[in-house]
Amino acid sequence: MTTLRRNVGGASLTVATWVIAILFVFPVLWMVLTSFKQEADAYTDPPRVAFSPTLSEFAGVIERGFLPYLANSGFVTVLSTLIVLALAVPAAYALSLAPVPRTSNALGFFLSTKMLPIVAAIIPLYVISQKTALLDNVWALVILYTAMNLPLAIWMMRSFFLEVPGEMIEAGRVDGAKLPTLLVRVILPVVAPGIAATALICVIFSWTEFFYAVNLTAARAGTVPVFLVGFITSEGLYWAQLAAAALLASLPVMIVGWIAQHHLVRGLSMGAVK
């Protein structure tokens, strides 16, 4: 009876897990299906599952000027993430393995910068961008996304650096390793999964950010989220073309996440098991 109860409980848990997984994945699957439909097929009620797939909606998205927006998003996301990592690595090292006086105050300051609603800062940022000729300029987004992600990156990477065994650092110092060598050859290989997880989160936040982009850019520096808003018109929504555009916009992040999933899982679980 105990074995039967255990088997039934295991089967119920498996079924519940699959149901939850399907519920989470279903919107993405429906977006993929809709992106291959004709516009008329996307409006049917009840929804049509059997249809003739087409790539015409993807062609329509490209013709509407999707590629420049994609290039802007790629440039801003990659560059801001690299700058964040270049600044966060030494900061996290200083705040974890070589703490300075008032370290807790510095950590509190970094965290406090995330407490201001971005709506409250948009008018000063708009005026500053206007005065410095950064309106509708990708460099404004690079600066803002770097500032937006840097506090989170420092906090995350500090927790990863705290997992580095002190004996490894002492052994490196005994061997005569200077700080740059110590960082590159001793510490970074240990925290590489954590750095990969931090980088992926920064990429996701930068790629999907909408508020700054829609208020500080126009035709030249618009990003993918700004492009997607263009499908909301007075005539209604073009569901099939919007789904195709959303799929194209999601693919880069999906691909990066799929490639880095092993490092992401290891990075997010660092320190969870002693």
C-alpha positions, 0 to 999 in steps of 0.5 A, a space after each residue: 500500500 505504501 509503494 502504491 501510494 508513493 507511485 500515485 503521488 509521484 505520478 500526480 506530481 509529474 502530471 502537475 509539473 507537466 500541466 504547469 510547464 504547458 501553461 507557462 509555455 503555451 503563450 509562446 507556442 501560440 505566438 509561434 503558431 500565429 506568426 505562421 498564419 495569414 492575417 485572416 486566419 489569425 482572427 478566426 473565432 474559434 481559433 484555427 489550429 489547422 492552417 496553411 503556414 506562410 512566411 509572408 508575415 515575416 517578410 512584412 515585418 522585415 519590409 517595415 524596417 525591423 532590421 535597423 531596430 534589431 541592430 540598435 537593440 543588439 548594439 545597445 545590449 551588447 555594449 552596455 553588458 560589456 561595460 557593466 561586467 568591466 565595472 562590476 568585476 573589480 567592484 565586486 572583488 573590492 566589496 567581497 574579497 578585499 573589503 574597504 571601510 564602509 563597505 555596507 554603506 557602498 552596498 546600500 548606496 548601490 541598492 538605493 539607486 534601484 528604488 527610484 521609479 524611472 517615471 520620476 527620473 524621465 523628465 531630468 533625463 530627457 532634459 539632459 539628453 536634449 542639452 547633450 545632443 543625446 536624444 534619439 541616440 543609441 549612446 544615451 541608451 548605452 549609458 542608461 542601461 549601464 547605470 540601470 544594470 550595474 547595481 544589480 550586477 555588483 550585488 549578484 557578482 559579490 555573492 559569487 565572489 564570496 564563494 571563492 575559497 580564501 586558500 586559493 587566493 592566498 596560494 596565488 599571492 604566495 606564488 607572487 601573483 599580482 592583482 590582475 593575474 589573481 583576478 584573471 587566472 584564479 578568481 574568474 575561472 571559479 566565478 565564471 558561471 556566476 558572471 555568465 548568469 549576471 551577463 544573461 540577466 543584464 542582456 534580458 533587461 537591456 533587450 526588453 527595456 521599453 520606457 527609456 527607449 520609447 521616451 528618448 528615441 525616435 526614428 534613428 535609435 529606436 529599439 525592438 520594443 519600440 518597433 513592436 508598439 508600431 503595430 498598435 494602430 487606430 485600425 486595430 492590431 495586426 495579430 499575425 504580423 505582430 506575432 511574427 515581429 515578437 518571435 523575431 524579437 524574442 529569438 536572440 534572447 532565446 538563443 543566448 539563453 539556450 546556449 548559456 543555460 548550463 552556466 546560468 543554472 550553475 551561476 544561480 545555484 552557486 552557494 545554494 549547497 555547501 
